Amino acid sequence: MLEELTVFLAAVFLLGWAAVYFKRERIVKRLVTLEHVQPTKGNTTVSVILPVRNEARNVERFLESVRSQEGLSVELIVVDDGSTDGTYELLQKHAKEGVIVVKSETPPPEWMGKSWACHLGYKRSTGEWLLFTDADAVFAHDTIMKAVSLAKQTSADVLTLVPRFRMSSILHKITMPLLLTGLYLLARFDKVAEGGSAFVFGTFVLVKRSSYEKIGGHEAVKSAILEDRALAQVARAKGLRTVIALSLNHLTASWNDDSWSFWNGMLRLFVPLFLNSEHRRAAAYLSLGLIAVIGYMVVLFLGNPALALVCYAVPSFVLGVEARRHRSSPLYGLLWPLSLVVLLTGLYTAIVKAKWSPVITWRGRRYLLKRGESHESAVLIYSEK
């Protein structure tokens, strides 16, 4: 009886991981790849709007990659959101080279600092296309040209790119493949264009100026802690078309630079999830993750070694493929039990915080989150000077 139980659990475990793998790869294959886009040159002007807060170590690399863009006119606007690490002083040197530098003061009530900075950047912009991005982004020389071409070819109001993530810390290398796999399944990138899902990567949000104004700009999402996600939801509600493309060879980004900011980044992502409408689907995946851990432990301690080895190897392969997609070693897939523990800990912490103490810390500021009609609402309760 015990042997039959372990064989059954092993079969369910393996079939589950196989389903995850084939579902994820199906989603990836359905995405347009920026590398295959034929660029169309023209007189298009793109206003690149970069909100920054304490990005002194990233901003010069970012500026260099934007200046390398070919095939269109780029207007570069950087809005400093109260940096204390010398970012603004560094930007002042680049202001002499054509970069429009804006100093953001204390945001008005109900405005998040980043959304306010994006709003100020928009007010200074003149381009027919607006690109909101992050300081950790690095573009290939033809990224923006190809992105604008794809947006025009697909009649997109909003276009976002899936970047290749640079995994800097050991926690990134262990956890990101699993986190990204979950994101494919939860956000359903393949359904974005048809309106079945609403999602954009904050690293690259290209939006037609007229469409941005139809959305209501960042004023429509001024209190959201996840302003990029909220912007995508409003765009869908307004009937605008969003297209998502794979750009692993044209755009790289770093999802938080160290382990502590990575942890806070997970909470920033997960707590709003459990405050709003997606909590049922997230809870379902959370339950599946817990079942996977329990199932594997039963097989490991009660099953035969060969069966346990197969159950260990399959998730290692699934996550190793995702690690390799982002040019990390596929051997990190072997550490999937650790990644599962980290991710489940983050999710359960987010559940507790969402229920009893929805306070998160982000970039030297502390926010109290509240549930809103379409997205979370954040209230600033502390800020480092």
BALOBA-1460 file (C-alpha; in Angstrom, 3 decimals):
// residues 385
<rec num="1" residu="m" x="0.000" y="0.000" z="0.000"/>
<rec num="2" residu="l" x="2.789" y="2.397" z="0.930"/>
<rec num="3" residu="e" x="4.703" y="1.616" z="-2.250"/>
<rec num="4" residu="e" x="1.590" y="2.219" z="-4.371"/>
<rec num="5" residu="l" x="1.067" y="5.566" z="-2.635"/>
<rec num="6" residu="t" x="4.614" y="6.726" z="-3.351"/>
<rec num="7" residu="v" x="4.349" y="5.658" z="-7.004"/>
<rec num="8" residu="f" x="1.070" y="7.546" z="-7.311"/>
<rec num="9" residu="l" x="2.522" y="10.693" z="-5.710"/>
<rec num="10" residu="a" x="5.613" y="10.465" z="-7.911"/>
<rec num="11" residu="a" x="3.418" y="10.168" z="-11.020"/>
<rec num="12" residu="v" x="1.348" y="13.202" z="-10.024"/>
<rec num="13" residu="f" x="4.529" y="15.137" z="-9.192"/>
<rec num="14" residu="l" x="6.157" y="14.337" z="-12.529"/>
<rec num="15" residu="l" x="3.014" y="14.982" z="-14.573"/>
<rec num="16" residu="g" x="2.607" y="18.320" z="-12.807"/>
<rec num="17" residu="w" x="6.120" y="19.446" z="-13.672"/>
<rec num="18" residu="a" x="5.727" y="18.167" z="-17.229"/>
<rec num="19" residu="a" x="2.525" y="20.206" z="-17.572"/>
<rec num="20" residu="v" x="4.326" y="23.305" z="-16.243"/>
<rec num="21" residu="y" x="7.163" y="22.826" z="-18.728"/>
<rec num="22" residu="f" x="5.002" y="22.324" z="-21.819"/>
<rec num="23" residu="k" x="2.617" y="25.136" z="-20.838"/>
<rec num="24" residu="r" x="5.482" y="27.561" z="-20.294"/>
<rec num="25" residu="e" x="7.200" y="26.662" z="-23.552"/>
<rec num="26" residu="r" x="3.922" y="26.963" z="-25.439"/>
<rec num="27" residu="i" x="3.452" y="30.477" z="-24.048"/>
<rec num="28" residu="v" x="7.018" y="31.458" z="-24.977"/>
<rec num="29" residu="k" x="6.663" y="30.123" z="-28.528"/>
<rec num="30" residu="r" x="3.482" y="32.132" z="-29.073"/>
<rec num="31" residu="l" x="5.264" y="35.405" z="-28.320"/>
<rec num="32" residu="v" x="6.660" y="37.626" z="-31.038"/>
<rec num="33" residu="t" x="10.453" y="37.785" z="-30.892"/>
<rec num="34" residu="l" x="11.968" y="41.242" z="-31.344"/>
<rec num="35" residu="e" x="14.951" y="39.704" z="-33.097"/>
<rec num="36" residu="h" x="12.707" y="38.725" z="-36.037"/>
<rec num="37" residu="v" x="11.135" y="42.176" z="-36.461"/>
<rec num="38" residu="q" x="12.035" y="44.027" z="-39.646"/>
<rec num="39" residu="p" x="12.597" y="47.668" z="-38.609"/>
<rec num="40" residu="t" x="11.026" y="50.499" z="-40.573"/>
<rec num="41" residu="k" x="12.959" y="53.730" z="-40.405"/>
<rec num="42" residu="g" x="11.174" y="57.069" z="-40.355"/>
<rec num="43" residu="n" x="10.928" y="60.425" z="-38.629"/>
<rec num="44" residu="t" x="9.513" y="58.980" z="-35.431"/>
<rec num="45" residu="t" x="10.438" y="60.704" z="-32.170"/>
<rec num="46" residu="v" x="10.448" y="58.662" z="-28.974"/>
<rec num="47" residu="s" x="10.570" y="60.358" z="-25.600"/>
<rec num="48" residu="v" x="12.469" y="58.053" z="-23.240"/>
<rec num="49" residu="i" x="11.291" y="58.874" z="-19.713"/>
<rec num="50" residu="l" x="13.389" y="57.530" z="-16.858"/>
<rec num="51" residu="p" x="12.321" y="58.026" z="-13.223"/>
<rec num="52" residu="v" x="15.284" y="57.456" z="-10.899"/>
<rec num="53" residu="r" x="15.853" y="57.189" z="-7.166"/>
<rec num="54" residu="n" x="19.349" y="56.350" z="-5.923"/>
<rec num="55" residu="e" x="20.565" y="54.901" z="-9.226"/>
<rec num="56" residu="a" x="24.065" y="56.402" z="-9.356"/>
<rec num="57" residu="r" x="25.666" y="53.040" z="-10.150"/>
<rec num="58" residu="n" x="23.301" y="52.291" z="-13.054"/>
<rec num="59" residu="v" x="22.385" y="55.568" z="-14.688"/>
<rec num="60" residu="e" x="25.510" y="56.182" z="-16.781"/>
<rec num="61" residu="r" x="25.356" y="52.714" z="-18.333"/>
<rec num="62" residu="f" x="21.692" y="53.345" z="-19.085"/>
<rec num="63" residu="l" x="22.395" y="56.719" z="-20.715"/>
<rec num="64" residu="e" x="25.114" y="55.203" z="-22.865"/>
<rec num="65" residu="s" x="22.796" y="52.485" z="-24.169"/>
<rec num="66" residu="v" x="20.054" y="55.004" z="-24.990"/>
<rec num="67" residu="r" x="22.493" y="57.252" z="-26.833"/>
<rec num="68" residu="s" x="23.480" y="54.271" z="-28.993"/>
<rec num="69" residu="q" x="19.968" y="53.943" z="-30.461"/>
<rec num="70" residu="e" x="19.703" y="54.048" z="-34.242"/>
<rec num="71" residu="g" x="16.986" y="54.682" z="-36.811"/>
<rec num="72" residu="l" x="14.890" y="57.274" z="-34.967"/>
<rec num="73" residu="s" x="15.023" y="60.439" z="-32.921"/>
<rec num="74" residu="v" x="15.296" y="59.955" z="-29.159"/>
<rec num="75" residu="e" x="14.432" y="62.591" z="-26.581"/>
<rec num="76" residu="l" x="15.889" y="61.580" z="-23.218"/>
<rec num="77" residu="i" x="14.218" y="62.819" z="-20.040"/>
<rec num="78" residu="v" x="15.433" y="61.770" z="-16.584"/>
<rec num="79" residu="v" x="13.388" y="62.678" z="-13.503"/>
<rec num="80" residu="d" x="15.131" y="62.383" z="-10.160"/>
<rec num="81" residu="d" x="12.789" y="61.243" z="-7.389"/>
<rec num="82" residu="g" x="14.605" y="62.451" z="-4.286"/>
<rec num="83" residu="s" x="17.903" y="60.597" z="-4.687"/>
<rec num="84" residu="t" x="20.393" y="60.759" z="-1.816"/>
<rec num="85" residu="d" x="23.325" y="58.896" z="-3.409"/>
<rec num="86" residu="g" x="24.531" y="61.593" z="-5.810"/>
<rec num="87" residu="t" x="22.345" y="60.538" z="-8.754"/>
<rec num="88" residu="y" x="21.032" y="64.056" z="-9.362"/>
<rec num="89" residu="e" x="24.499" y="65.606" z="-9.253"/>
<rec num="90" residu="l" x="25.686" y="62.995" z="-11.736"/>
<rec num="91" residu="l" x="22.779" y="63.755" z="-14.041"/>
<rec num="92" residu="q" x="23.594" y="67.460" z="-13.988"/>
<rec num="93" residu="k" x="26.806" y="66.683" z="-15.881"/>
<rec num="94" residu="h" x="24.787" y="64.981" z="-18.621"/>
<rec num="95" residu="a" x="22.339" y="67.876" z="-18.864"/>
<rec num="96" residu="k" x="25.007" y="69.720" z="-20.856"/>
<rec num="97" residu="e" x="24.927" y="66.862" z="-23.391"/>
<rec num="98" residu="g" x="21.244" y="67.161" z="-24.249"/>
<rec num="99" residu="v" x="19.673" y="65.102" z="-21.482"/>
<rec num="100" residu="i" x="16.620" y="66.813" z="-19.988"/>
<rec num="101" residu="v" x="17.022" y="66.521" z="-16.219"/>
<rec num="102" residu="v" x="14.043" y="67.211" z="-13.960"/>
<rec num="103" residu="k" x="14.163" y="67.429" z="-10.174"/>
<rec num="104" residu="s" x="11.033" y="65.983" z="-8.583"/>
<rec num="105" residu="e" x="9.963" y="67.587" z="-5.343"/>
<rec num="106" residu="t" x="7.692" y="65.946" z="-2.765"/>
<rec num="107" residu="p" x="4.804" y="64.321" z="-4.662"/>
<rec num="108" residu="p" x="1.295" y="65.707" z="-4.114"/>
<rec num="109" residu="p" x="-1.015" y="63.783" z="-1.774"/>
<rec num="110" residu="e" x="-2.073" y="60.332" z="-3.068"/>
<rec num="111" residu="w" x="0.748" y="60.238" z="-5.629"/>
<rec num="112" residu="m" x="3.447" y="57.577" z="-5.542"/>
<rec num="113" residu="g" x="6.925" y="59.008" z="-6.121"/>
<rec num="114" residu="k" x="7.600" y="56.994" z="-9.283"/>
<rec num="115" residu="s" x="4.232" y="57.766" z="-10.882"/>
<rec num="116" residu="w" x="4.704" y="61.455" z="-10.109"/>
<rec num="117" residu="a" x="8.173" y="61.357" z="-11.683"/>
<rec num="118" residu="c" x="6.725" y="59.671" z="-14.803"/>
<rec num="119" residu="h" x="4.017" y="62.337" z="-14.937"/>
<rec num="120" residu="l" x="6.598" y="65.126" z="-14.748"/>
<rec num="121" residu="g" x="8.599" y="63.457" z="-17.511"/>
<rec num="122" residu="y" x="5.511" y="63.235" z="-19.713"/>
<rec num="123" residu="k" x="4.838" y="66.948" z="-19.181"/>
<rec num="124" residu="r" x="8.305" y="67.753" z="-20.551"/>
<rec num="125" residu="s" x="8.101" y="65.317" z="-23.471"/>
<rec num="126" residu="t" x="7.336" y="66.050" z="-27.131"/>
<rec num="127" residu="g" x="7.568" y="62.594" z="-28.756"/>
<rec num="128" residu="e" x="4.677" y="60.816" z="-30.472"/>
<rec num="129" residu="w" x="5.763" y="57.694" z="-28.589"/>
<rec num="130" residu="l" x="6.636" y="57.567" z="-24.885"/>
<rec num="131" residu="l" x="8.973" y="54.941" z="-23.430"/>
<rec num="132" residu="f" x="8.861" y="54.506" z="-19.659"/>
<rec num="133" residu="t" x="11.781" y="52.449" z="-18.440"/>
<rec num="134" residu="d" x="14.121" y="51.704" z="-15.523"/>
<rec num="135" residu="a" x="17.737" y="52.634" z="-14.862"/>
<rec num="136" residu="d" x="18.876" y="49.002" z="-14.780"/>
<rec num="137" residu="a" x="17.777" y="48.500" z="-18.406"/>
<rec num="138" residu="v" x="20.423" y="48.112" z="-21.110"/>
<rec num="139" residu="f" x="19.340" y="48.337" z="-24.764"/>
<rec num="140" residu="a" x="20.923" y="46.943" z="-27.915"/>
<rec num="141" residu="h" x="21.539" y="49.640" z="-30.562"/>
<rec num="142" residu="d" x="18.318" y="48.858" z="-32.464"/>
<rec num="143" residu="t" x="15.980" y="47.955" z="-29.595"/>
<rec num="144" residu="i" x="13.793" y="51.053" z="-29.603"/>
<rec num="145" residu="m" x="13.645" y="51.235" z="-33.408"/>
<rec num="146" residu="k" x="12.494" y="47.607" z="-33.625"/>
<rec num="147" residu="a" x="10.021" y="48.081" z="-30.764"/>
<rec num="148" residu="v" x="8.391" y="51.094" z="-32.444"/>
<rec num="149" residu="s" x="8.298" y="49.197" z="-35.757"/>
<rec num="150" residu="l" x="6.595" y="46.230" z="-34.071"/>
<rec num="151" residu="a" x="4.098" y="48.509" z="-32.338"/>
<rec num="152" residu="k" x="3.149" y="50.053" z="-35.674"/>
<rec num="153" residu="q" x="3.018" y="46.697" z="-37.474"/>
<rec num="154" residu="t" x="0.712" y="45.198" z="-34.832"/>
<rec num="155" residu="s" x="-1.392" y="48.360" z="-34.311"/>
<rec num="156" residu="a" x="-0.406" y="48.345" z="-30.650"/>
<rec num="157" residu="d" x="-1.257" y="51.196" z="-28.319"/>
<rec num="158" residu="v" x="1.137" y="49.792" z="-25.725"/>
<rec num="159" residu="l" x="4.130" y="47.535" z="-26.338"/>
<rec num="160" residu="t" x="6.193" y="45.875" z="-23.645"/>
<rec num="161" residu="l" x="9.273" y="43.683" z="-23.863"/>
<rec num="162" residu="v" x="10.293" y="40.611" z="-21.886"/>
<rec num="163" residu="p" x="13.949" y="41.288" z="-21.009"/>
<rec num="164" residu="r" x="16.777" y="38.916" z="-20.306"/>
<rec num="165" residu="f" x="17.335" y="39.174" z="-16.578"/>
<rec num="166" residu="r" x="20.854" y="39.610" z="-15.261"/>
<rec num="167" residu="m" x="20.965" y="37.471" z="-12.120"/>
<rec num="168" residu="s" x="23.500" y="39.135" z="-9.849"/>
<rec num="169" residu="s" x="23.164" y="37.402" z="-6.474"/>
<rec num="170" residu="i" x="23.002" y="33.723" z="-5.587"/>
<rec num="171" residu="l" x="19.396" y="34.262" z="-4.470"/>
<rec num="172" residu="h" x="18.584" y="35.585" z="-7.965"/>
<rec num="173" residu="k" x="20.218" y="32.592" z="-9.628"/>
<rec num="174" residu="i" x="18.355" y="30.119" z="-7.441"/>
<rec num="175" residu="t" x="14.914" y="31.756" z="-7.399"/>
<rec num="176" residu="m" x="14.437" y="33.679" z="-10.660"/>
<rec num="177" residu="p" x="13.905" y="30.638" z="-12.939"/>
<rec num="178" residu="l" x="11.020" y="29.462" z="-10.744"/>
<rec num="179" residu="l" x="9.662" y="32.989" z="-10.280"/>
<rec num="180" residu="l" x="9.682" y="33.612" z="-14.031"/>
<rec num="181" residu="t" x="8.049" y="30.261" z="-14.722"/>
<rec num="182" residu="g" x="5.263" y="31.172" z="-12.316"/>
<rec num="183" residu="l" x="4.934" y="34.574" z="-13.952"/>
<rec num="184" residu="y" x="4.436" y="32.994" z="-17.392"/>
<rec num="185" residu="l" x="1.625" y="30.855" z="-16.022"/>
<rec num="186" residu="l" x="-0.017" y="33.520" z="-13.854"/>
<rec num="187" residu="a" x="0.248" y="36.569" z="-16.135"/>
<rec num="188" residu="r" x="-0.385" y="34.582" z="-19.343"/>
<rec num="189" residu="f" x="1.776" y="36.659" z="-21.675"/>
<rec num="190" residu="d" x="0.259" y="34.885" z="-24.686"/>
<rec num="191" residu="k" x="-3.184" y="36.329" z="-23.909"/>
<rec num="192" residu="v" x="-2.138" y="39.946" z="-23.471"/>
<rec num="193" residu="a" x="-2.632" y="40.977" z="-27.112"/>
<rec num="194" residu="e" x="-6.157" y="39.562" z="-27.248"/>
<rec num="195" residu="g" x="-7.152" y="41.230" z="-23.981"/>
<rec num="196" residu="g" x="-7.297" y="38.016" z="-21.971"/>
<rec num="197" residu="s" x="-4.610" y="39.284" z="-19.603"/>
<rec num="198" residu="a" x="-3.217" y="42.679" z="-18.625"/>
<rec num="199" residu="f" x="0.501" y="42.856" z="-17.997"/>
<rec num="200" residu="v" x="3.561" y="44.928" z="-18.859"/>
<rec num="201" residu="f" x="7.185" y="44.810" z="-17.748"/>
<rec num="202" residu="g" x="8.099" y="48.109" z="-16.102"/>
<rec num="203" residu="t" x="11.536" y="47.812" z="-17.708"/>
<rec num="204" residu="f" x="10.041" y="48.697" z="-21.093"/>
<rec num="205" residu="v" x="6.605" y="50.292" z="-21.513"/>
<rec num="206" residu="l" x="6.280" y="51.897" z="-24.951"/>
<rec num="207" residu="v" x="2.996" y="53.723" z="-25.421"/>
<rec num="208" residu="k" x="1.591" y="55.927" z="-28.152"/>
<rec num="209" residu="r" x="1.160" y="59.453" z="-26.829"/>
<rec num="210" residu="s" x="-2.506" y="59.679" z="-27.769"/>
<rec num="211" residu="s" x="-3.162" y="56.303" z="-26.120"/>
<rec num="212" residu="y" x="-1.333" y="57.362" z="-22.961"/>
<rec num="213" residu="e" x="-3.559" y="60.408" z="-22.759"/>
<rec num="214" residu="k" x="-6.636" y="58.246" z="-23.323"/>
<rec num="215" residu="i" x="-5.561" y="56.085" z="-20.388"/>
<rec num="216" residu="g" x="-5.306" y="59.219" z="-18.281"/>
<rec num="217" residu="g" x="-1.552" y="58.925" z="-17.940"/>
<rec num="218" residu="h" x="0.056" y="58.016" z="-14.662"/>
<rec num="219" residu="e" x="-2.542" y="60.154" z="-12.937"/>
<rec num="220" residu="a" x="-4.957" y="57.248" z="-13.470"/>
<rec num="221" residu="v" x="-2.686" y="54.982" z="-11.388"/>
<rec num="222" residu="k" x="-1.076" y="57.603" z="-9.154"/>
<rec num="223" residu="s" x="-1.540" y="55.660" z="-5.896"/>
<rec num="224" residu="a" x="-0.574" y="52.184" z="-7.183"/>
<rec num="225" residu="i" x="2.597" y="50.582" z="-5.821"/>
<rec num="226" residu="l" x="2.726" y="48.454" z="-9.002"/>
<rec num="227" residu="e" x="2.038" y="51.302" z="-11.388"/>
<rec num="228" residu="d" x="3.090" y="49.371" z="-14.500"/>
<rec num="229" residu="r" x="0.624" y="46.560" z="-13.833"/>
<rec num="230" residu="a" x="-2.113" y="49.068" z="-12.971"/>
<rec num="231" residu="l" x="-1.405" y="50.980" z="-16.196"/>
<rec num="232" residu="a" x="-1.847" y="47.758" z="-18.177"/>
<rec num="233" residu="q" x="-5.174" y="47.104" z="-16.461"/>
<rec num="234" residu="v" x="-6.478" y="50.595" z="-17.231"/>
<rec num="235" residu="a" x="-5.322" y="50.275" z="-20.849"/>
<rec num="236" residu="r" x="-7.281" y="47.040" z="-21.215"/>
<rec num="237" residu="a" x="-10.346" y="48.601" z="-19.567"/>
<rec num="238" residu="k" x="-10.155" y="51.478" z="-22.086"/>
<rec num="239" residu="g" x="-10.123" y="48.997" z="-24.979"/>
<rec num="240" residu="l" x="-6.503" y="49.676" z="-25.936"/>
<rec num="241" residu="r" x="-4.303" y="46.995" z="-27.472"/>
<rec num="242" residu="t" x="-1.191" y="45.845" z="-25.631"/>
<rec num="243" residu="v" x="1.439" y="43.667" z="-27.310"/>
<rec num="244" residu="i" x="4.190" y="41.794" z="-25.482"/>
<rec num="245" residu="a" x="7.342" y="40.582" z="-27.248"/>
<rec num="246" residu="l" x="10.341" y="38.494" z="-26.265"/>
<rec num="247" residu="s" x="13.584" y="40.488" z="-26.400"/>
<rec num="248" residu="l" x="16.265" y="38.383" z="-24.723"/>
<rec num="249" residu="n" x="18.917" y="39.568" z="-27.197"/>
<rec num="250" residu="h" x="17.865" y="43.225" z="-27.261"/>
<rec num="251" residu="l" x="17.121" y="44.178" z="-23.663"/>
<rec num="252" residu="t" x="18.599" y="43.183" z="-20.323"/>
<rec num="253" residu="a" x="17.510" y="44.172" z="-16.846"/>
<rec num="254" residu="s" x="18.226" y="43.383" z="-13.222"/>
<rec num="255" residu="w" x="15.258" y="42.669" z="-10.983"/>
<rec num="256" residu="n" x="16.766" y="44.235" z="-7.846"/>
<rec num="257" residu="d" x="20.513" y="44.080" z="-7.320"/>
<rec num="258" residu="d" x="21.018" y="42.267" z="-4.029"/>
<rec num="259" residu="s" x="19.306" y="39.624" z="-1.925"/>
<rec num="260" residu="w" x="17.607" y="42.049" z="0.489"/>
<rec num="261" residu="s" x="16.110" y="44.207" z="-2.274"/>
<rec num="262" residu="f" x="15.142" y="40.981" z="-4.065"/>
<rec num="263" residu="w" x="13.153" y="39.915" z="-1.001"/>
<rec num="264" residu="n" x="11.473" y="43.318" z="-0.721"/>
<rec num="265" residu="g" x="10.790" y="43.179" z="-4.446"/>
<rec num="266" residu="m" x="8.973" y="39.873" z="-4.020"/>
<rec num="267" residu="l" x="6.808" y="41.338" z="-1.252"/>
<rec num="268" residu="r" x="6.106" y="44.414" z="-3.404"/>
<rec num="269" residu="l" x="4.906" y="42.028" z="-6.107"/>
<rec num="270" residu="f" x="3.017" y="39.520" z="-3.962"/>
<rec num="271" residu="v" x="1.249" y="41.601" z="-1.290"/>
<rec num="272" residu="p" x="-0.874" y="43.560" z="-3.822"/>
<rec num="273" residu="l" x="-1.676" y="40.232" z="-5.490"/>
<rec num="274" residu="f" x="-3.401" y="38.981" z="-2.354"/>
<rec num="275" residu="l" x="-5.176" y="42.294" z="-1.820"/>
<rec num="276" residu="n" x="-6.891" y="42.184" z="-5.202"/>
<rec num="277" residu="s" x="-8.808" y="39.941" z="-7.568"/>
<rec num="278" residu="e" x="-5.994" y="37.596" z="-8.654"/>
<rec num="279" residu="h" x="-5.688" y="36.046" z="-5.194"/>
<rec num="280" residu="r" x="-7.638" y="32.905" z="-6.110"/>
<rec num="281" residu="r" x="-5.327" y="31.961" z="-8.979"/>
<rec num="282" residu="a" x="-2.256" y="32.844" z="-6.919"/>
<rec num="283" residu="a" x="-3.577" y="30.769" z="-4.024"/>
<rec num="284" residu="a" x="-4.091" y="27.841" z="-6.404"/>
<rec num="285" residu="y" x="-0.448" y="27.961" z="-7.544"/>
<rec num="286" residu="l" x="0.620" y="28.399" z="-3.934"/>
<rec num="287" residu="s" x="-1.275" y="25.254" z="-2.984"/>
<rec num="288" residu="l" x="0.275" y="23.368" z="-5.898"/>
<rec num="289" residu="g" x="3.726" y="24.433" z="-4.734"/>
<rec num="290" residu="l" x="3.052" y="23.197" z="-1.223"/>
<rec num="291" residu="i" x="1.670" y="19.920" z="-2.558"/>
<rec num="292" residu="a" x="4.788" y="19.546" z="-4.703"/>
<rec num="293" residu="v" x="7.024" y="19.910" z="-1.639"/>
<rec num="294" residu="i" x="5.002" y="17.423" z="0.422"/>
<rec num="295" residu="g" x="4.734" y="14.974" z="-2.472"/>
<rec num="296" residu="y" x="8.453" y="15.012" z="-3.117"/>
<rec num="297" residu="m" x="9.279" y="14.598" z="0.573"/>
<rec num="298" residu="v" x="7.040" y="11.528" z="0.755"/>
<rec num="299" residu="v" x="8.670" y="10.025" z="-2.349"/>
<rec num="300" residu="l" x="12.151" y="10.877" z="-1.066"/>
<rec num="301" residu="f" x="11.763" y="9.287" z="2.346"/>
<rec num="302" residu="l" x="9.327" y="6.471" z="1.592"/>
<rec num="303" residu="g" x="9.953" y="5.629" z="-2.066"/>
<rec num="304" residu="n" x="12.844" y="3.891" z="-3.785"/>
<rec num="305" residu="p" x="16.003" y="5.899" z="-4.607"/>
<rec num="306" residu="a" x="15.570" y="5.612" z="-8.398"/>
<rec num="307" residu="l" x="12.078" y="7.116" z="-8.251"/>
<rec num="308" residu="a" x="13.271" y="9.905" z="-5.957"/>
<rec num="309" residu="l" x="16.132" y="10.665" z="-8.361"/>
<rec num="310" residu="v" x="13.751" y="10.966" z="-11.331"/>
<rec num="311" residu="c" x="11.506" y="13.263" z="-9.296"/>
<rec num="312" residu="y" x="14.540" y="15.396" z="-8.488"/>
<rec num="313" residu="a" x="15.850" y="15.484" z="-12.064"/>
<rec num="314" residu="v" x="12.656" y="16.613" z="-13.837"/>
<rec num="315" residu="p" x="12.178" y="19.942" z="-11.965"/>
<rec num="316" residu="s" x="15.931" y="20.508" z="-12.278"/>
<rec num="317" residu="f" x="15.601" y="20.237" z="-16.053"/>
<rec num="318" residu="v" x="12.472" y="22.435" z="-16.215"/>
<rec num="319" residu="l" x="14.069" y="25.275" z="-14.244"/>
<rec num="320" residu="g" x="17.494" y="24.749" z="-15.822"/>
<rec num="321" residu="v" x="15.958" y="25.503" z="-19.230"/>
<rec num="322" residu="e" x="14.602" y="28.813" z="-17.913"/>
<rec num="323" residu="a" x="17.938" y="29.681" z="-16.286"/>
<rec num="324" residu="r" x="19.733" y="29.019" z="-19.577"/>
<rec num="325" residu="r" x="17.214" y="31.211" z="-21.428"/>
<rec num="326" residu="h" x="18.561" y="34.097" z="-19.346"/>
<rec num="327" residu="r" x="22.194" y="33.018" z="-19.815"/>
<rec num="328" residu="s" x="22.549" y="31.698" z="-16.308"/>
<rec num="329" residu="s" x="23.924" y="28.236" z="-15.627"/>
<rec num="330" residu="p" x="21.287" y="25.493" z="-16.006"/>
<rec num="331" residu="l" x="22.951" y="23.807" z="-13.032"/>
<rec num="332" residu="y" x="21.084" y="26.255" z="-10.783"/>
<rec num="333" residu="g" x="18.000" y="24.235" z="-11.671"/>
<rec num="334" residu="l" x="19.411" y="21.556" z="-9.377"/>
<rec num="335" residu="l" x="18.688" y="23.882" z="-6.452"/>
<rec num="336" residu="w" x="14.949" y="23.903" z="-7.125"/>
<rec num="337" residu="p" x="14.041" y="22.757" z="-3.580"/>
<rec num="338" residu="l" x="15.694" y="25.913" z="-2.216"/>
<rec num="339" residu="s" x="13.966" y="28.122" z="-4.789"/>
<rec num="340" residu="l" x="10.617" y="26.559" z="-3.903"/>
<rec num="341" residu="v" x="11.218" y="27.201" z="-0.209"/>
<rec num="342" residu="v" x="12.197" y="30.856" z="-0.869"/>
<rec num="343" residu="l" x="9.206" y="31.467" z="-3.136"/>
<rec num="344" residu="l" x="6.696" y="29.764" z="-0.838"/>
<rec num="345" residu="t" x="8.110" y="31.699" z="2.127"/>
<rec num="346" residu="g" x="7.653" y="34.934" z="0.191"/>
<rec num="347" residu="l" x="4.110" y="34.024" z="-0.818"/>
<rec num="348" residu="y" x="3.042" y="32.992" z="2.671"/>
<rec num="349" residu="t" x="4.650" y="36.114" z="4.143"/>
<rec num="350" residu="a" x="2.687" y="38.172" z="1.615"/>
<rec num="351" residu="i" x="-0.556" y="36.430" z="2.615"/>
<rec num="352" residu="v" x="0.042" y="37.260" z="6.269"/>
<rec num="353" residu="k" x="0.997" y="40.869" z="5.489"/>
<rec num="354" residu="a" x="-1.976" y="41.357" z="3.159"/>
<rec num="355" residu="k" x="-4.329" y="40.076" z="5.853"/>
<rec num="356" residu="w" x="-2.946" y="41.730" z="8.964"/>
<rec num="357" residu="s" x="-0.185" y="44.217" z="8.138"/>
<rec num="358" residu="p" x="-0.050" y="45.309" z="4.468"/>
<rec num="359" residu="v" x="3.046" y="47.465" z="4.908"/>
<rec num="360" residu="i" x="5.979" y="47.164" z="2.507"/>
<rec num="361" residu="t" x="9.338" y="48.907" z="2.277"/>
<rec num="362" residu="w" x="10.619" y="50.022" z="-1.098"/>
<rec num="363" residu="r" x="13.591" y="52.217" z="-1.975"/>
<rec num="364" residu="g" x="13.855" y="53.838" z="1.432"/>
<rec num="365" residu="r" x="10.126" y="54.460" z="1.756"/>
<rec num="366" residu="r" x="7.454" y="52.611" z="3.688"/>
<rec num="367" residu="y" x="3.917" y="52.262" z="2.376"/>
<rec num="368" residu="l" x="0.600" y="51.095" z="3.761"/>
<rec num="369" residu="l" x="-1.348" y="49.256" z="1.080"/>
<rec num="370" residu="k" x="-5.112" y="49.289" z="0.766"/>
<rec num="371" residu="r" x="-7.393" y="47.386" z="-1.556"/>
<rec num="372" residu="g" x="-8.804" y="49.452" z="-4.410"/>
<rec num="373" residu="e" x="-11.452" y="48.893" z="-7.063"/>
<rec num="374" residu="s" x="-9.045" y="47.919" z="-9.843"/>
<rec num="375" residu="h" x="-5.631" y="48.025" z="-8.141"/>
<rec num="376" residu="e" x="-4.033" y="48.517" z="-4.768"/>
<rec num="377" residu="s" x="-3.670" y="51.976" z="-3.252"/>
<rec num="378" residu="a" x="-0.475" y="52.926" z="-1.393"/>
<rec num="379" residu="v" x="-0.130" y="55.539" z="1.338"/>
<rec num="380" residu="l" x="3.345" y="56.820" z="2.219"/>
<rec num="381" residu="i" x="3.983" y="56.476" z="5.973"/>
<rec num="382" residu="y" x="7.786" y="56.941" z="6.111"/>
<rec num="383" residu="s" x="10.536" y="58.222" z="3.852"/>
<rec num="384" residu="e" x="14.288" y="58.423" z="4.309"/>
<rec num="385" residu="k" x="15.617" y="61.932" z="3.980"/>
